[in-house]
Structure formats: C-alpha cells, structure tokens
Amino acid sequence: MEDEQMVLQRINELLRPGGLLISATPCVGEKLLLKSLLWFAGKFGLTPDIRSFKIRDLRTQRADVV
C-alpha cells in the first residue's frame, strides 16, 4: 500500500455500521528477525517493497480513521 491511511479510510467506508474487519496480516514490525530478512530479500529483488508496522501504529491509524 502506498497510502495506508487512504486504504483504511476506504475500508471504513465499505464496512456496514458496526462492521468488523478481520485481517490475518502479520505485524512484521513486531518481529525483528522477519523484518530484517524481508528487508534483505527486498534488496536483492526477491520480495516486493514491504512496509512494516507495529501493532500500536495500526491502532493509532485506525483511531484516526474512525
């Protein structure tokens, strides 16, 4: 996602009132080894550009959207 704030806003618009979004996306920012491996793999073109988030960051962004 280039603009995660826009994506979260759009998801919020699509959800029915009181709706719930369930995501199985891991918070790579919480896992230092995985984050480092993905960054390293990205430098060699083995993975796409991956932005890492920590759980608290997502909660803050979610609060800004709602």
PDBQT receptor file of N, H, CA, C and O in Angstrom, charges set to zero:
ATOM      1  N   MET A   1       0.841  -1.183   0.000  1.00  0.00    +0.000 N 
ATOM      2  CA  MET A   1       0.000   0.000   0.000  1.00  0.00    +0.000 C 
ATOM      3  C   MET A   1       0.879   1.235   0.000  1.00  0.00    +0.000 C 
ATOM      4  O   MET A   1       1.792   1.362   0.815  1.00  0.00    +0.000 OA
ATOM      5  N   GLU A   2       0.604   2.116  -0.892  1.00  0.00    +0.000 N 
ATOM      6  H   GLU A   2      -0.139   2.013  -1.554  1.00  0.00    +0.000 HD
ATOM      7  CA  GLU A   2       1.356   3.357  -0.885  1.00  0.00    +0.000 C 
ATOM      8  C   GLU A   2       0.789   4.336   0.138  1.00  0.00    +0.000 C 
ATOM      9  O   GLU A   2       1.534   5.111   0.738  1.00  0.00    +0.000 OA
ATOM     10  N   ASP A   3      -0.503   4.302   0.334  1.00  0.00    +0.000 N 
ATOM     11  H   ASP A   3      -1.108   3.673  -0.153  1.00  0.00    +0.000 HD
ATOM     12  CA  ASP A   3      -1.146   5.234   1.274  1.00  0.00    +0.000 C 
ATOM     13  C   ASP A   3      -2.069   4.438   2.193  1.00  0.00    +0.000 C 
ATOM     14  O   ASP A   3      -3.266   4.305   1.938  1.00  0.00    +0.000 OA
ATOM     15  N   GLU A   4      -1.488   3.918   3.260  1.00  0.00    +0.000 N 
ATOM     16  H   GLU A   4      -0.516   4.026   3.467  1.00  0.00    +0.000 HD
ATOM     17  CA  GLU A   4      -2.278   3.053   4.149  1.00  0.00    +0.000 C 
ATOM     18  C   GLU A   4      -3.434   3.803   4.806  1.00  0.00    +0.000 C 
ATOM     19  O   GLU A   4      -4.474   3.210   5.091  1.00  0.00    +0.000 OA
ATOM     20  N   GLN A   5      -3.258   5.092   5.045  1.00  0.00    +0.000 N 
ATOM     21  H   GLN A   5      -2.412   5.573   4.813  1.00  0.00    +0.000 HD
ATOM     22  CA  GLN A   5      -4.340   5.877   5.650  1.00  0.00    +0.000 C 
ATOM     23  C   GLN A   5      -5.555   5.912   4.715  1.00  0.00    +0.000 C 
ATOM     24  O   GLN A   5      -6.694   5.792   5.168  1.00  0.00    +0.000 OA
ATOM     25  N   MET A   6      -5.310   6.077   3.415  1.00  0.00    +0.000 N 
ATOM     26  H   MET A   6      -4.385   6.174   3.047  1.00  0.00    +0.000 HD
ATOM     27  CA  MET A   6      -6.390   6.089   2.441  1.00  0.00    +0.000 C 
ATOM     28  C   MET A   6      -7.075   4.722   2.365  1.00  0.00    +0.000 C 
ATOM     29  O   MET A   6      -8.299   4.639   2.266  1.00  0.00    +0.000 OA
ATOM     30  N   VAL A   7      -6.284   3.665   2.412  1.00  0.00    +0.000 N 
ATOM     31  H   VAL A   7      -5.289   3.733   2.492  1.00  0.00    +0.000 HD
ATOM     32  CA  VAL A   7      -6.836   2.308   2.363  1.00  0.00    +0.000 C 
ATOM     33  C   VAL A   7      -7.709   2.052   3.589  1.00  0.00    +0.000 C 
ATOM     34  O   VAL A   7      -8.812   1.519   3.464  1.00  0.00    +0.000 OA
ATOM     35  N   LEU A   8      -7.230   2.425   4.762  1.00  0.00    +0.000 N 
ATOM     36  H   LEU A   8      -6.334   2.858   4.864  1.00  0.00    +0.000 HD
ATOM     37  CA  LEU A   8      -8.020   2.233   5.977  1.00  0.00    +0.000 C 
ATOM     38  C   LEU A   8      -9.307   3.049   5.935  1.00  0.00    +0.000 C 
ATOM     39  O   LEU A   8     -10.355   2.582   6.380  1.00  0.00    +0.000 OA
ATOM     40  N   GLN A   9      -9.232   4.258   5.406  1.00  0.00    +0.000 N 
ATOM     41  H   GLN A   9      -8.380   4.638   5.044  1.00  0.00    +0.000 HD
ATOM     42  CA  GLN A   9     -10.429   5.091   5.279  1.00  0.00    +0.000 C 
ATOM     43  C   GLN A   9     -11.442   4.425   4.351  1.00  0.00    +0.000 C 
ATOM     44  O   GLN A   9     -12.639   4.406   4.640  1.00  0.00    +0.000 OA
ATOM     45  N   ARG A  10     -10.959   3.878   3.234  1.00  0.00    +0.000 N 
ATOM     46  H   ARG A  10      -9.987   3.893   2.998  1.00  0.00    +0.000 HD
ATOM     47  CA  ARG A  10     -11.862   3.226   2.271  1.00  0.00    +0.000 C 
ATOM     48  C   ARG A  10     -12.490   1.977   2.882  1.00  0.00    +0.000 C 
ATOM     49  O   ARG A  10     -13.676   1.720   2.681  1.00  0.00    +0.000 OA
ATOM     50  N   ILE A  11     -11.716   1.211   3.616  1.00  0.00    +0.000 N 
ATOM     51  H   ILE A  11     -10.752   1.420   3.780  1.00  0.00    +0.000 HD
ATOM     52  CA  ILE A  11     -12.257   0.031   4.297  1.00  0.00    +0.000 C 
ATOM     53  C   ILE A  11     -13.354   0.461   5.263  1.00  0.00    +0.000 C 
ATOM     54  O   ILE A  11     -14.408  -0.172   5.332  1.00  0.00    +0.000 OA
ATOM     55  N   ASN A  12     -13.109   1.526   6.003  1.00  0.00    +0.000 N 
ATOM     56  H   ASN A  12     -12.253   2.040   5.947  1.00  0.00    +0.000 HD
ATOM     57  CA  ASN A  12     -14.097   2.038   6.951  1.00  0.00    +0.000 C 
ATOM     58  C   ASN A  12     -15.386   2.443   6.231  1.00  0.00    +0.000 C 
ATOM     59  O   ASN A  12     -16.481   2.221   6.747  1.00  0.00    +0.000 OA
ATOM     60  N   GLU A  13     -15.257   3.034   5.043  1.00  0.00    +0.000 N 
ATOM     61  H   GLU A  13     -14.367   3.214   4.624  1.00  0.00    +0.000 HD
ATOM     62  CA  GLU A  13     -16.435   3.435   4.263  1.00  0.00    +0.000 C 
ATOM     63  C   GLU A  13     -17.228   2.225   3.779  1.00  0.00    +0.000 C 
ATOM     64  O   GLU A  13     -18.456   2.273   3.708  1.00  0.00    +0.000 OA
ATOM     65  N   LEU A  14     -16.532   1.147   3.448  1.00  0.00    +0.000 N 
ATOM     66  H   LEU A  14     -15.534   1.108   3.506  1.00  0.00    +0.000 HD
ATOM     67  CA  LEU A  14     -17.194  -0.038   2.908  1.00  0.00    +0.000 C 
ATOM     68  C   LEU A  14     -17.866  -0.901   3.972  1.00  0.00    +0.000 C 
ATOM     69  O   LEU A  14     -18.808  -1.638   3.679  1.00  0.00    +0.000 OA
ATOM     70  N   LEU A  15     -17.380  -0.805   5.198  1.00  0.00    +0.000 N 
ATOM     71  H   LEU A  15     -16.615  -0.206   5.436  1.00  0.00    +0.000 HD
ATOM     72  CA  LEU A  15     -17.974  -1.606   6.273  1.00  0.00    +0.000 C 
ATOM     73  C   LEU A  15     -19.344  -1.058   6.656  1.00  0.00    +0.000 C 
ATOM     74  O   LEU A  15     -19.561   0.153   6.693  1.00  0.00    +0.000 OA
ATOM     75  N   ARG A  16     -20.241  -1.960   6.934  1.00  0.00    +0.000 N 
ATOM     76  H   ARG A  16     -20.065  -2.944   6.904  1.00  0.00    +0.000 HD
ATOM     77  CA  ARG A  16     -21.545  -1.536   7.455  1.00  0.00    +0.000 C 
ATOM     78  C   ARG A  16     -21.342  -0.961   8.855  1.00  0.00    +0.000 C 
ATOM     79  O   ARG A  16     -20.347  -1.276   9.508  1.00  0.00    +0.000 OA
ATOM     80  N   PRO A  17     -22.262  -0.128   9.323  1.00  0.00    +0.000 N 
ATOM     81  CA  PRO A  17     -22.141   0.387  10.698  1.00  0.00    +0.000 C 
ATOM     82  C   PRO A  17     -22.003  -0.771  11.689  1.00  0.00    +0.000 C 
ATOM     83  O   PRO A  17     -22.793  -1.714  11.671  1.00  0.00    +0.000 OA
ATOM     84  N   GLY A  18     -21.015  -0.688  12.531  1.00  0.00    +0.000 N 
ATOM     85  H   GLY A  18     -20.372   0.079  12.546  1.00  0.00    +0.000 HD
ATOM     86  CA  GLY A  18     -20.747  -1.756  13.491  1.00  0.00    +0.000 C 
ATOM     87  C   GLY A  18     -20.027  -2.937  12.877  1.00  0.00    +0.000 C 
ATOM     88  O   GLY A  18     -19.794  -3.942  13.549  1.00  0.00    +0.000 OA
ATOM     89  N   GLY A  19     -19.663  -2.824  11.573  1.00  0.00    +0.000 N 
ATOM     90  H   GLY A  19     -19.852  -2.008  11.027  1.00  0.00    +0.000 HD
ATOM     91  CA  GLY A  19     -18.992  -3.924  10.883  1.00  0.00    +0.000 C 
ATOM     92  C   GLY A  19     -17.603  -4.169  11.441  1.00  0.00    +0.000 C 
ATOM     93  O   GLY A  19     -17.045  -3.329  12.147  1.00  0.00    +0.000 OA
ATOM     94  N   LEU A  20     -17.062  -5.312  11.121  1.00  0.00    +0.000 N 
ATOM     95  H   LEU A  20     -17.516  -5.994  10.548  1.00  0.00    +0.000 HD
ATOM     96  CA  LEU A  20     -15.774  -5.733  11.660  1.00  0.00    +0.000 C 
ATOM     97  C   LEU A  20     -14.886  -6.217  10.524  1.00  0.00    +0.000 C 
ATOM     98  O   LEU A  20     -15.314  -7.032   9.707  1.00  0.00    +0.000 OA
ATOM     99  N   LEU A  21     -13.680  -5.733  10.467  1.00  0.00    +0.000 N 
ATOM    100  H   LEU A  21     -13.333  -5.071  11.131  1.00  0.00    +0.000 HD
ATOM    101  CA  LEU A  21     -12.688  -6.209   9.509  1.00  0.00    +0.000 C 
ATOM    102  C   LEU A  21     -11.748  -7.144  10.249  1.00  0.00    +0.000 C 
ATOM    103  O   LEU A  21     -11.192  -6.789  11.289  1.00  0.00    +0.000 OA
ATOM    104  N   ILE A  22     -11.577  -8.330   9.711  1.00  0.00    +0.000 N 
ATOM    105  H   ILE A  22     -12.029  -8.618   8.867  1.00  0.00    +0.000 HD
ATOM    106  CA  ILE A  22     -10.642  -9.284  10.294  1.00  0.00    +0.000 C 
ATOM    107  C   ILE A  22      -9.517  -9.482   9.289  1.00  0.00    +0.000 C 
ATOM    108  O   ILE A  22      -9.761  -9.863   8.144  1.00  0.00    +0.000 OA
ATOM    109  N   SER A  23      -8.299  -9.229   9.712  1.00  0.00    +0.000 N 
ATOM    110  H   SER A  23      -8.101  -8.920  10.642  1.00  0.00    +0.000 HD
ATOM    111  CA  SER A  23      -7.136  -9.358   8.841  1.00  0.00    +0.000 C 
ATOM    112  C   SER A  23      -6.157 -10.360   9.441  1.00  0.00    +0.000 C 
ATOM    113  O   SER A  23      -5.906 -10.362  10.646  1.00  0.00    +0.000 OA
ATOM    114  N   ALA A  24      -5.620 -11.195   8.593  1.00  0.00    +0.000 N 
ATOM    115  H   ALA A  24      -5.824 -11.193   7.614  1.00  0.00    +0.000 HD
ATOM    116  CA  ALA A  24      -4.625 -12.172   9.038  1.00  0.00    +0.000 C 
ATOM    117  C   ALA A  24      -3.218 -11.713   8.667  1.00  0.00    +0.000 C 
ATOM    118  O   ALA A  24      -2.308 -12.530   8.522  1.00  0.00    +0.000 OA
ATOM    119  N   THR A  25      -3.050 -10.419   8.518  1.00  0.00    +0.000 N 
ATOM    120  H   THR A  25      -3.789  -9.755   8.636  1.00  0.00    +0.000 HD
ATOM    121  CA  THR A  25      -1.764  -9.856   8.138  1.00  0.00    +0.000 C 
ATOM    122  C   THR A  25      -0.858  -9.765   9.362  1.00  0.00    +0.000 C 
ATOM    123  O   THR A  25      -1.237  -9.155  10.362  1.00  0.00    +0.000 OA
ATOM    124  N   PRO A  26       0.326 -10.358   9.297  1.00  0.00    +0.000 N 
ATOM    125  CA  PRO A  26       1.220 -10.261  10.458  1.00  0.00    +0.000 C 
ATOM    126  C   PRO A  26       1.800  -8.852  10.589  1.00  0.00    +0.000 C 
ATOM    127  O   PRO A  26       2.056  -8.183   9.588  1.00  0.00    +0.000 OA
ATOM    128  N   CYS A  27       1.999  -8.420  11.793  1.00  0.00    +0.000 N 
ATOM    129  H   CYS A  27       1.791  -8.963  12.607  1.00  0.00    +0.000 HD
ATOM    130  CA  CYS A  27       2.653  -7.133  12.041  1.00  0.00    +0.000 C 
ATOM    131  C   CYS A  27       4.151  -7.384  12.047  1.00  0.00    +0.000 C 
ATOM    132  O   CYS A  27       4.745  -7.673  13.086  1.00  0.00    +0.000 OA
ATOM    133  N   VAL A  28       4.747  -7.269  10.876  1.00  0.00    +0.000 N 
ATOM    134  H   VAL A  28       4.265  -7.034  10.032  1.00  0.00    +0.000 HD
ATOM    135  CA  VAL A  28       6.159  -7.584  10.707  1.00  0.00    +0.000 C 
ATOM    136  C   VAL A  28       7.038  -6.714  11.599  1.00  0.00    +0.000 C 
ATOM    137  O   VAL A  28       8.117  -7.140  12.011  1.00  0.00    +0.000 OA
ATOM    138  N   GLY A  29       6.585  -5.498  11.898  1.00  0.00    +0.000 N 
ATOM    139  H   GLY A  29       5.709  -5.152  11.563  1.00  0.00    +0.000 HD
ATOM    140  CA  GLY A  29       7.363  -4.606  12.744  1.00  0.00    +0.000 C 
ATOM    141  C   GLY A  29       7.600  -5.147  14.137  1.00  0.00    +0.000 C 
ATOM    142  O   GLY A  29       8.518  -4.705  14.828  1.00  0.00    +0.000 OA
ATOM    143  N   GLU A  30       6.785  -6.098  14.559  1.00  0.00    +0.000 N 
ATOM    144  H   GLU A  30       6.039  -6.457  13.998  1.00  0.00    +0.000 HD
ATOM    145  CA  GLU A  30       6.937  -6.713  15.885  1.00  0.00    +0.000 C 
ATOM    146  C   GLU A  30       7.971  -7.839  15.873  1.00  0.00    +0.000 C 
ATOM    147  O   GLU A  30       8.403  -8.293  16.932  1.00  0.00    +0.000 OA
ATOM    148  N   LYS A  31       8.363  -8.284  14.696  1.00  0.00    +0.000 N 
ATOM    149  H   LYS A  31       8.012  -7.915  13.835  1.00  0.00    +0.000 HD
ATOM    150  CA  LYS A  31       9.266  -9.430  14.574  1.00  0.00    +0.000 C 
ATOM    151  C   LYS A  31      10.563  -8.988  13.900  1.00  0.00    +0.000 C 
ATOM    152  O   LYS A  31      10.659  -8.963  12.673  1.00  0.00    +0.000 OA
ATOM    153  N   LEU A  32      11.542  -8.645  14.705  1.00  0.00    +0.000 N 
ATOM    154  H   LEU A  32      11.463  -8.665  15.702  1.00  0.00    +0.000 HD
ATOM    155  CA  LEU A  32      12.786  -8.057  14.210  1.00  0.00    +0.000 C 
ATOM    156  C   LEU A  32      13.497  -8.956  13.204  1.00  0.00    +0.000 C 
ATOM    157  O   LEU A  32      13.973  -8.467  12.180  1.00  0.00    +0.000 OA
ATOM    158  N   LEU A  33      13.579 -10.242  13.468  1.00  0.00    +0.000 N 
ATOM    159  H   LEU A  33      13.193 -10.639  14.301  1.00  0.00    +0.000 HD
ATOM    160  CA  LEU A  33      14.276 -11.148  12.556  1.00  0.00    +0.000 C 
ATOM    161  C   LEU A  33      13.560 -11.217  11.211  1.00  0.00    +0.000 C 
ATOM    162  O   LEU A  33      14.201 -11.121  10.164  1.00  0.00    +0.000 OA
ATOM    163  N   LEU A  34      12.239 -11.382  11.229  1.00  0.00    +0.000 N 
ATOM    164  H   LEU A  34      11.719 -11.460  12.079  1.00  0.00    +0.000 HD
ATOM    165  CA  LEU A  34      11.465 -11.448   9.984  1.00  0.00    +0.000 C 
ATOM    166  C   LEU A  34      11.569 -10.134   9.215  1.00  0.00    +0.000 C 
ATOM    167  O   LEU A  34      11.746 -10.133   7.996  1.00  0.00    +0.000 OA
ATOM    168  N   LYS A  35      11.461  -9.034   9.921  1.00  0.00    +0.000 N 
ATOM    169  H   LYS A  35      11.317  -9.035  10.911  1.00  0.00    +0.000 HD
ATOM    170  CA  LYS A  35      11.577  -7.707   9.291  1.00  0.00    +0.000 C 
ATOM    171  C   LYS A  35      12.934  -7.573   8.612  1.00  0.00    +0.000 C 
ATOM    172  O   LYS A  35      13.014  -7.090   7.482  1.00  0.00    +0.000 OA
ATOM    173  N   SER A  36      13.994  -7.990   9.280  1.00  0.00    +0.000 N 
ATOM    174  H   SER A  36      13.930  -8.382  10.198  1.00  0.00    +0.000 HD
ATOM    175  CA  SER A  36      15.349  -7.905   8.728  1.00  0.00    +0.000 C 
ATOM    176  C   SER A  36      15.513  -8.805   7.510  1.00  0.00    +0.000 C 
ATOM    177  O   SER A  36      16.112  -8.395   6.516  1.00  0.00    +0.000 OA
ATOM    178  N   LEU A  37      14.992 -10.021   7.575  1.00  0.00    +0.000 N 
ATOM    179  H   LEU A  37      14.506 -10.354   8.383  1.00  0.00    +0.000 HD
ATOM    180  CA  LEU A  37      15.086 -10.946   6.448  1.00  0.00    +0.000 C 
ATOM    181  C   LEU A  37      14.332 -10.421   5.230  1.00  0.00    +0.000 C 
ATOM    182  O   LEU A  37      14.824 -10.517   4.106  1.00  0.00    +0.000 OA
ATOM    183  N   LEU A  38      13.148  -9.870   5.448  1.00  0.00    +0.000 N 
ATOM    184  H   LEU A  38      12.749  -9.791   6.361  1.00  0.00    +0.000 HD
ATOM    185  CA  LEU A  38      12.368  -9.320   4.338  1.00  0.00    +0.000 C 
ATOM    186  C   LEU A  38      13.052  -8.107   3.725  1.00  0.00    +0.000 C 
ATOM    187  O   LEU A  38      13.039  -7.939   2.506  1.00  0.00    +0.000 OA
ATOM    188  N   TRP A  39      13.645  -7.266   4.552  1.00  0.00    +0.000 N 
ATOM    189  H   TRP A  39      13.655  -7.403   5.543  1.00  0.00    +0.000 HD
ATOM    190  CA  TRP A  39      14.380  -6.106   4.046  1.00  0.00    +0.000 C 
ATOM    191  C   TRP A  39      15.549  -6.578   3.183  1.00  0.00    +0.000 C 
ATOM    192  O   TRP A  39      15.763  -6.071   2.082  1.00  0.00    +0.000 OA
ATOM    193  N   PHE A  40      16.297  -7.547   3.689  1.00  0.00    +0.000 N 
ATOM    194  H   PHE A  40      16.123  -7.960   4.584  1.00  0.00    +0.000 HD
ATOM    195  CA  PHE A  40      17.459  -8.081   2.970  1.00  0.00    +0.000 C 
ATOM    196  C   PHE A  40      17.026  -8.704   1.647  1.00  0.00    +0.000 C 
ATOM    197  O   PHE A  40      17.655  -8.462   0.618  1.00  0.00    +0.000 OA
ATOM    198  N   ALA A  41      15.959  -9.502   1.661  1.00  0.00    +0.000 N 
ATOM    199  H   ALA A  41      15.447  -9.699   2.497  1.00  0.00    +0.000 HD
ATOM    200  CA  ALA A  41      15.445 -10.130   0.435  1.00  0.00    +0.000 C 
ATOM    201  C   ALA A  41      14.986  -9.072  -0.566  1.00  0.00    +0.000 C 
ATOM    202  O   ALA A  41      15.156  -9.241  -1.774  1.00  0.00    +0.000 OA
ATOM    203  N   GLY A  42      14.409  -7.986  -0.067  1.00  0.00    +0.000 N 
ATOM    204  H   GLY A  42      14.271  -7.849   0.914  1.00  0.00    +0.000 HD
ATOM    205  CA  GLY A  42      13.960  -6.903  -0.933  1.00  0.00    +0.000 C 
ATOM    206  C   GLY A  42      15.111  -6.220  -1.647  1.00  0.00    +0.000 C 
ATOM    207  O   GLY A  42      14.964  -5.779  -2.787  1.00  0.00    +0.000 OA
ATOM    208  N   LYS A  43      16.255  -6.131  -0.986  1.00  0.00    +0.000 N 
ATOM    209  H   LYS A  43      16.374  -6.489  -0.060  1.00  0.00    +0.000 HD
ATOM    210  CA  LYS A  43      17.427  -5.505  -1.599  1.00  0.00    +0.000 C 
ATOM    211  C   LYS A  43      17.923  -6.289  -2.812  1.00  0.00    +0.000 C 
ATOM    212  O   LYS A  43      18.571  -5.729  -3.696  1.00  0.00    +0.000 OA
ATOM    213  N   PHE A  44      17.616  -7.590  -2.853  1.00  0.00    +0.000 N 
ATOM    214  H   PHE A  44      17.090  -8.045  -2.135  1.00  0.00    +0.000 HD
ATOM    215  CA  PHE A  44      18.020  -8.436  -3.973  1.00  0.00    +0.000 C 
ATOM    216  C   PHE A  44      16.861  -8.710  -4.933  1.00  0.00    +0.000 C 
ATOM    217  O   PHE A  44      16.971  -9.548  -5.828  1.00  0.00    +0.000 OA
ATOM    218  N   GLY A  45      15.755  -7.996  -4.737  1.00  0.00    +0.000 N 
ATOM    219  H   GLY A  45      15.666  -7.315  -4.010  1.00  0.00    +0.000 HD
ATOM    220  CA  GLY A  45      14.608  -8.151  -5.635  1.00  0.00    +0.000 C 
ATOM    221  C   GLY A  45      13.834  -9.445  -5.445  1.00  0.00    +0.000 C 
ATOM    222  O   GLY A  45      13.066  -9.846  -6.320  1.00  0.00    +0.000 OA
ATOM    223  N   LEU A  46      14.031 -10.103  -4.303  1.00  0.00    +0.000 N 
ATOM    224  H   LEU A  46      14.654  -9.778  -3.592  1.00  0.00    +0.000 HD
ATOM    225  CA  LEU A  46      13.340 -11.368  -4.046  1.00  0.00    +0.000 C 
ATOM    226  C   LEU A  46      11.934 -11.164  -3.489  1.00  0.00    +0.000 C 
ATOM    227  O   LEU A  46      11.099 -12.066  -3.570  1.00  0.00    +0.000 OA
ATOM    228  N   THR A  47      11.670 -10.010  -2.935  1.00  0.00    +0.000 N 
ATOM    229  H   THR A  47      12.348  -9.277  -2.869  1.00  0.00    +0.000 HD
ATOM    230  CA  THR A  47      10.347  -9.684  -2.405  1.00  0.00    +0.000 C 
ATOM    231  C   THR A  47       9.981  -8.270  -2.857  1.00  0.00    +0.000 C 
ATOM    232  O   THR A  47      10.860  -7.462  -3.154  1.00  0.00    +0.000 OA
ATOM    233  N   PRO A  48       8.686  -7.979  -2.906  1.00  0.00    +0.000 N 
ATOM    234  CA  PRO A  48       8.292  -6.604  -3.230  1.00  0.00    +0.000 C 
ATOM    235  C   PRO A  48       8.610  -5.680  -2.055  1.00  0.00    +0.000 C 
ATOM    236  O   PRO A  48       9.013  -6.143  -0.988  1.00  0.00    +0.000 OA
ATOM    237  N   ASP A  49       8.429  -4.391  -2.251  1.00  0.00    +0.000 N 
ATOM    238  H   ASP A  49       8.101  -4.015  -3.118  1.00  0.00    +0.000 HD
ATOM    239  CA  ASP A  49       8.624  -3.429  -1.166  1.00  0.00    +0.000 C 
ATOM    240  C   ASP A  49       7.618  -3.733  -0.062  1.00  0.00    +0.000 C 
ATOM    241  O   ASP A  49       6.411  -3.733  -0.301  1.00  0.00    +0.000 OA
ATOM    242  N   ILE A  50       8.102  -3.986   1.112  1.00  0.00    +0.000 N 
ATOM    243  H   ILE A  50       9.083  -3.987   1.306  1.00  0.00    +0.000 HD
ATOM    244  CA  ILE A  50       7.235  -4.344   2.244  1.00  0.00    +0.000 C 
ATOM    245  C   ILE A  50       7.398  -3.291   3.321  1.00  0.00    +0.000 C 
ATOM    246  O   ILE A  50       8.506  -3.014   3.781  1.00  0.00    +0.000 OA
ATOM    247  N   ARG A  51       6.276  -2.707   3.716  1.00  0.00    +0.000 N 
ATOM    248  H   ARG A  51       5.376  -2.931   3.343  1.00  0.00    +0.000 HD
ATOM    249  CA  ARG A  51       6.291  -1.736   4.813  1.00  0.00    +0.000 C 
ATOM    250  C   ARG A  51       5.905  -2.477   6.083  1.00  0.00    +0.000 C 
ATOM    251  O   ARG A  51       4.938  -3.238   6.105  1.00  0.00    +0.000 OA
ATOM    252  N   SER A  52       6.658  -2.248   7.118  1.00  0.00    +0.000 N 
ATOM    253  H   SER A  52       7.444  -1.629   7.101  1.00  0.00    +0.000 HD
ATOM    254  CA  SER A  52       6.377  -2.956   8.366  1.00  0.00    +0.000 C 
ATOM    255  C   SER A  52       5.684  -2.026   9.348  1.00  0.00    +0.000 C 
ATOM    256  O   SER A  52       5.961  -0.828   9.407  1.00  0.00    +0.000 OA
ATOM    257  N   PHE A  53       4.787  -2.604  10.104  1.00  0.00    +0.000 N 
ATOM    258  H   PHE A  53       4.561  -3.577  10.056  1.00  0.00    +0.000 HD
ATOM    259  CA  PHE A  53       4.025  -1.865  11.100  1.00  0.00    +0.000 C 
ATOM    260  C   PHE A  53       4.119  -2.565  12.438  1.00  0.00    +0.000 C 
ATOM    261  O   PHE A  53       4.297  -3.781  12.516  1.00  0.00    +0.000 OA
ATOM    262  N   LYS A  54       3.998  -1.789  13.467  1.00  0.00    +0.000 N 
ATOM    263  H   LYS A  54       3.853  -0.801  13.404  1.00  0.00    +0.000 HD
ATOM    264  CA  LYS A  54       3.847  -2.349  14.806  1.00  0.00    +0.000 C 
ATOM    265  C   LYS A  54       2.375  -2.237  15.172  1.00  0.00    +0.000 C 
ATOM    266  O   LYS A  54       1.658  -1.393  14.633  1.00  0.00    +0.000 OA
ATOM    267  N   ILE A  55       1.934  -3.070  16.068  1.00  0.00    +0.000 N 
ATOM    268  H   ILE A  55       2.516  -3.756  16.505  1.00  0.00    +0.000 HD
ATOM    269  CA  ILE A  55       0.520  -3.103  16.456  1.00  0.00    +0.000 C 
ATOM    270  C   ILE A  55       0.060  -1.731  16.925  1.00  0.00    +0.000 C 
ATOM    271  O   ILE A  55      -1.030  -1.292  16.558  1.00  0.00    +0.000 OA
ATOM    272  N   ARG A  56       0.864  -1.049  17.725  1.00  0.00    +0.000 N 
ATOM    273  H   ARG A  56       1.750  -1.406  18.023  1.00  0.00    +0.000 HD
ATOM    274  CA  ARG A  56       0.446   0.272  18.228  1.00  0.00    +0.000 C 
ATOM    275  C   ARG A  56       0.266   1.276  17.094  1.00  0.00    +0.000 C 
ATOM    276  O   ARG A  56      -0.600   2.149  17.170  1.00  0.00    +0.000 OA
ATOM    277  N   ASP A  57       1.088   1.158  16.029  1.00  0.00    +0.000 N 
ATOM    278  H   ASP A  57       1.791   0.449  15.967  1.00  0.00    +0.000 HD
ATOM    279  CA  ASP A  57       0.946   2.054  14.880  1.00  0.00    +0.000 C 
ATOM    280  C   ASP A  57      -0.398   1.843  14.187  1.00  0.00    +0.000 C 
ATOM    281  O   ASP A  57      -1.070   2.809  13.823  1.00  0.00    +0.000 OA
ATOM    282  N   LEU A  58      -0.783   0.601  14.006  1.00  0.00    +0.000 N 
ATOM    283  H   LEU A  58      -0.237  -0.183  14.301  1.00  0.00    +0.000 HD
ATOM    284  CA  LEU A  58      -2.057   0.286  13.360  1.00  0.00    +0.000 C 
ATOM    285  C   LEU A  58      -3.233   0.759  14.208  1.00  0.00    +0.000 C 
ATOM    286  O   LEU A  58      -4.223   1.264  13.678  1.00  0.00    +0.000 OA
ATOM    287  N   ARG A  59      -3.122   0.597  15.510  1.00  0.00    +0.000 N 
ATOM    288  H   ARG A  59      -2.318   0.187  15.940  1.00  0.00    +0.000 HD
ATOM    289  CA  ARG A  59      -4.202   1.079  16.392  1.00  0.00    +0.000 C 
ATOM    290  C   ARG A  59      -4.351   2.595  16.286  1.00  0.00    +0.000 C 
ATOM    291  O   ARG A  59      -5.467   3.113  16.248  1.00  0.00    +0.000 OA
ATOM    292  N   THR A  60      -3.226   3.301  16.238  1.00  0.00    +0.000 N 
ATOM    293  H   THR A  60      -2.319   2.880  16.269  1.00  0.00    +0.000 HD
ATOM    294  CA  THR A  60      -3.251   4.758  16.112  1.00  0.00    +0.000 C 
ATOM    295  C   THR A  60      -3.886   5.162  14.786  1.00  0.00    +0.000 C 
ATOM    296  O   THR A  60      -4.727   6.060  14.746  1.00  0.00    +0.000 OA
ATOM    297  N   GLN A  61      -3.488   4.504  13.704  1.00  0.00    +0.000 N 
ATOM    298  H   GLN A  61      -2.805   3.774  13.736  1.00  0.00    +0.000 HD
ATOM    299  CA  GLN A  61      -4.060   4.823  12.388  1.00  0.00    +0.000 C 
ATOM    300  C   GLN A  61      -5.551   4.516  12.353  1.00  0.00    +0.000 C 
ATOM    301  O   GLN A  61      -6.336   5.277  11.787  1.00  0.00    +0.000 OA
ATOM    302  N   ARG A  62      -5.936   3.401  12.958  1.00  0.00    +0.000 N 
ATOM    303  H   ARG A  62      -5.299   2.783  13.418  1.00  0.00    +0.000 HD
ATOM    304  CA  ARG A  62      -7.343   3.027  12.987  1.00  0.00    +0.000 C 
ATOM    305  C   ARG A  62      -8.158   4.081  13.740  1.00  0.00    +0.000 C 
ATOM    306  O   ARG A  62      -9.263   4.427  13.322  1.00  0.00    +0.000 OA
ATOM    307  N   ALA A  63      -7.627   4.578  14.821  1.00  0.00    +0.000 N 
ATOM    308  H   ALA A  63      -6.729   4.297  15.160  1.00  0.00    +0.000 HD
ATOM    309  CA  ALA A  63      -8.320   5.594  15.620  1.00  0.00    +0.000 C 
ATOM    310  C   ALA A  63      -8.468   6.882  14.829  1.00  0.00    +0.000 C 
ATOM    311  O   ALA A  63      -9.476   7.577  14.961  1.00  0.00    +0.000 OA
ATOM    312  N   ASP A  64      -7.475   7.208  14.008  1.00  0.00    +0.000 N 
ATOM    313  H   ASP A  64      -6.657   6.643  13.901  1.00  0.00    +0.000 HD
ATOM    314  CA  ASP A  64      -7.539   8.414  13.185  1.00  0.00    +0.000 C 
ATOM    315  C   ASP A  64      -8.603   8.309  12.107  1.00  0.00    +0.000 C 
ATOM    316  O   ASP A  64      -9.173   9.325  11.708  1.00  0.00    +0.000 OA
ATOM    317  N   VAL A  65      -8.881   7.113  11.631  1.00  0.00    +0.000 N 
ATOM    318  H   VAL A  65      -8.417   6.288  11.956  1.00  0.00    +0.000 HD
ATOM    319  CA  VAL A  65      -9.864   6.899  10.552  1.00  0.00    +0.000 C 
ATOM    320  C   VAL A  65     -11.276   6.929  11.084  1.00  0.00    +0.000 C 
ATOM    321  O   VAL A  65     -12.165   7.506  10.456  1.00  0.00    +0.000 OA
ATOM    322  N   VAL A  66     -11.495   6.320  12.224  1.00  0.00    +0.000 N 
ATOM    323  H   VAL A  66     -10.773   5.852  12.734  1.00  0.00    +0.000 HD
ATOM    324  CA  VAL A  66     -12.855   6.178  12.772  1.00  0.00    +0.000 C 
ATOM    325  C   VAL A  66     -13.404   7.443  13.269  1.00  0.00    +0.000 C 
ATOM    326  O   VAL A  66     -14.535   7.476  13.755  1.00  0.00    +0.000 OA
TER     327      VAL A  66
